[in-house]
């Protein structure tokens, strides 16, 4: 019985030492990562978002509205990530957005309604073109 036990233990030791060593590939220091670069339109929309956050706070507080940010007009000419997206649908909704934004500054007594209309224009376009930021955009609404 002792012989079998010794034989069994010896075979376990021999087989366990016989494992193949796996080579681990080290990450190459030559690998390059491409950094995501935002398109002109993406940068503009980020800026419009920030501007509208500030405008929302001014409207809520009853502060002066200021002047229409002229850089919003770049929505018609900024290069998109996918140039095919700058189609008739987008151009129409971009114009509606600009009109709604301009109304905020022209009719300050109804700034809240005009502001929410401009956010509606954003959401309607993004429902078709690029749905990702809709949740974020909806946070701009003034309740």
Number of C-alpha atoms within 10 A of each C-alpha: 6 7 8 9 10 11 12 12 11 12 12 12 11 11 9 10 9 9 8 7 6 6 6 6 6 6 7 7 6 6 7 7 6 6 6 6 9 12 14 16 17 16 15 19 16 13 14 16 16 13 13 19 15 13 21 20 14 14 19 12 9 12 10 11 17 11 10 15 12 8 10 18 14 13 22 15 11 17 17 16 14 8 9 7 14 18 9 9 12 17 16 13 17 21 15 18 24 17 15 22 23 19 19 25 19 15 12 17 12 13 22 19 17 21 26 20 20 24 22 18 21 19 22 15 20 17 12 10 13 11 12 10 12 15 10 10 17 14 11 19 17 14 7
